[in-house]
Amino acid sequence: MKKTIVLTFTLLMVLQLSAQQNIYDDKADAMQQINTAVKKAAAENKYVLCQVGGNWCPWCLRFAAFAESDTLVHDIIQDNFVYIHINWSRENKNPEAMKYLENPARFGFPVFVILDGSGKPIHIQNSAYLEEGKGYSEAKVSEFLKAWTPTAVNTLR
């Protein structure tokens, strides 16, 4: 009986936490999200960081939490990117956006697409290279993000 109560309580806690972590809007028009983010990024001299995935994806939710809680990564994103979550799910695969983003789903989820200030995709990043154990590596993620800031990219031009 005691085990059943503990198991039920644990299951309810997991379900509640999952419900709170709906970072992707599966009904959103991804192209509208992208267009809005590009306008904002251009006005702020930033790039757009698109995280493609879904609420069904534990690694997608882990990255979103990591990007919020890791101070270094959070600051790099805030200073250089407009960060958006583009939904890909069975219910809404956002085909127009996936085509525009150059089919990033081929790398698995989450996958990151960097758009320049004009909205052109300039890099697709497989998130597997950013992982460490059951989470993400601050060093790998910050190195990836720093390499694709407007300053870093424009230094090469």
C-alpha positions as CSV (number, residue, x, y, z in Angstrom):
1,M,0.0,0.0,0.0
2,K,2.8,2.4,1.0
3,K,4.6,1.7,-2.3
4,T,1.4,2.4,-4.3
5,I,0.9,5.7,-2.6
6,V,4.6,6.7,-3.2
7,L,4.4,5.6,-6.8
8,T,1.1,7.4,-7.4
9,F,2.5,10.6,-5.8
10,T,5.7,10.4,-7.9
11,L,3.7,9.9,-11.1
12,L,1.5,12.9,-10.3
13,M,4.6,15.0,-9.7
14,V,6.2,14.0,-13.0
15,L,2.9,14.7,-14.9
16,Q,2.6,18.1,-13.3
17,L,6.2,19.0,-14.1
18,S,5.7,17.8,-17.7
19,A,2.6,20.0,-18.1
20,Q,4.6,23.0,-16.9
21,Q,7.3,22.5,-19.5
22,N,5.3,23.2,-22.6
23,I,7.9,25.4,-24.3
24,Y,6.7,24.6,-27.8
25,D,3.4,25.8,-29.1
26,D,2.2,22.9,-31.3
27,K,-0.5,25.2,-32.8
28,A,1.8,28.1,-33.7
29,D,2.5,29.1,-37.2
30,A,6.3,28.5,-37.3
31,M,6.9,30.8,-40.3
32,Q,5.2,33.7,-38.4
33,Q,7.4,32.9,-35.4
34,I,10.5,33.0,-37.6
35,N,9.4,36.2,-39.4
36,T,8.7,38.0,-36.1
37,A,12.0,36.9,-34.6
38,V,14.0,38.0,-37.7
39,K,12.5,41.5,-37.6
40,K,13.4,41.7,-33.9
41,A,16.9,40.3,-34.5
42,A,17.5,42.8,-37.3
43,A,16.4,45.7,-35.2
44,E,18.7,44.6,-32.3
45,N,21.7,43.6,-34.4
46,K,21.3,40.0,-33.4
47,Y,20.8,36.6,-35.0
48,V,17.9,34.2,-34.5
49,L,18.5,30.9,-32.6
50,C,15.8,28.5,-33.5
51,Q,15.5,25.4,-31.3
52,V,13.5,22.9,-33.3
53,G,11.8,20.1,-31.4
54,G,8.7,19.5,-29.3
55,N,7.3,19.0,-25.9
56,W,7.4,15.3,-26.5
57,C,11.2,15.4,-26.6
58,P,13.0,15.2,-23.2
59,W,16.3,16.4,-24.6
60,C,14.5,19.5,-26.0
61,L,13.1,20.3,-22.6
62,R,16.5,19.7,-21.0
63,F,18.1,22.2,-23.3
64,A,15.5,24.8,-22.7
65,A,16.0,24.4,-19.0
66,F,19.8,24.4,-19.4
67,A,19.7,27.6,-21.5
68,E,17.7,29.3,-18.8
69,S,19.6,28.1,-15.8
70,D,23.2,28.2,-17.0
71,T,24.4,31.7,-16.5
72,L,27.1,31.7,-19.2
73,V,24.9,30.2,-21.9
74,H,21.9,32.3,-20.9
75,D,24.0,35.5,-21.2
76,I,25.4,34.5,-24.6
77,I,21.9,33.9,-25.9
78,Q,20.5,37.1,-24.4
79,D,23.3,39.2,-25.8
80,N,23.4,37.8,-29.3
81,F,20.3,36.0,-30.3
82,V,16.5,36.1,-30.4
83,Y,15.8,32.6,-29.1
84,I,12.6,30.8,-30.4
85,H,11.2,27.3,-30.1
86,I,9.9,25.9,-33.4
87,N,7.5,23.0,-33.0
88,W,7.9,19.7,-34.8
89,S,5.4,17.0,-33.8
90,R,3.2,14.4,-35.3
91,E,0.3,16.9,-34.9
92,N,2.2,19.8,-36.5
93,K,5.3,19.2,-38.5
94,N,5.4,22.8,-39.8
95,P,6.5,21.7,-43.3
96,E,6.9,25.2,-44.7
97,A,9.2,26.2,-41.8
98,M,11.2,22.9,-42.1
99,K,11.8,23.6,-45.7
100,Y,12.8,27.2,-45.0
101,L,15.1,26.0,-42.3
102,E,16.7,23.5,-44.7
103,N,15.3,20.3,-43.3
104,P,17.0,20.4,-39.9
105,A,15.0,17.4,-38.6
106,R,17.4,15.1,-40.4
107,F,19.8,15.6,-37.4
108,G,17.3,14.6,-34.8
109,F,15.9,16.7,-31.9
110,P,16.5,19.1,-30.6
111,V,18.3,20.7,-33.6
112,F,19.4,24.3,-33.7
113,V,19.3,26.6,-36.7
114,I,21.0,30.0,-36.7
115,L,19.4,32.7,-39.0
116,D,21.3,35.9,-39.8
117,G,19.7,39.3,-39.5
118,S,18.0,38.9,-42.9
119,G,16.5,35.5,-42.0
120,K,18.9,33.4,-44.0
121,P,19.8,30.1,-42.4
122,I,23.6,30.1,-41.9
123,H,24.2,27.1,-39.6
124,I,22.4,23.9,-38.5
125,Q,23.7,22.3,-35.3
126,N,23.2,18.7,-34.3
127,S,22.6,18.9,-30.6
128,A,24.2,15.5,-30.0
129,Y,27.6,17.2,-30.2
130,L,26.6,19.5,-27.3
131,E,25.6,16.8,-24.9
132,E,27.5,15.6,-21.9
133,G,26.2,12.7,-19.8
134,K,22.5,13.2,-19.3
135,G,22.6,16.9,-20.0
136,Y,24.5,19.5,-22.0
137,S,28.1,20.7,-21.7
138,E,28.5,24.4,-20.8
139,A,31.8,24.5,-22.6
140,K,30.5,22.8,-25.8
141,V,27.3,24.9,-25.9
142,S,29.0,28.2,-25.2
143,E,31.7,27.4,-27.9
144,F,29.0,26.7,-30.4
145,L,27.0,29.8,-29.6
146,K,30.1,32.1,-29.6
147,A,31.1,30.8,-33.0
148,W,27.8,31.9,-34.5
149,T,27.3,35.4,-32.9
150,P,26.9,38.3,-35.4
151,T,30.3,39.6,-34.2
152,A,32.1,36.2,-34.8
153,V,30.5,35.7,-38.2
154,N,30.9,39.3,-39.5
155,T,34.6,39.3,-38.4
156,L,35.1,36.7,-41.1
157,R,33.4,38.7,-43.9
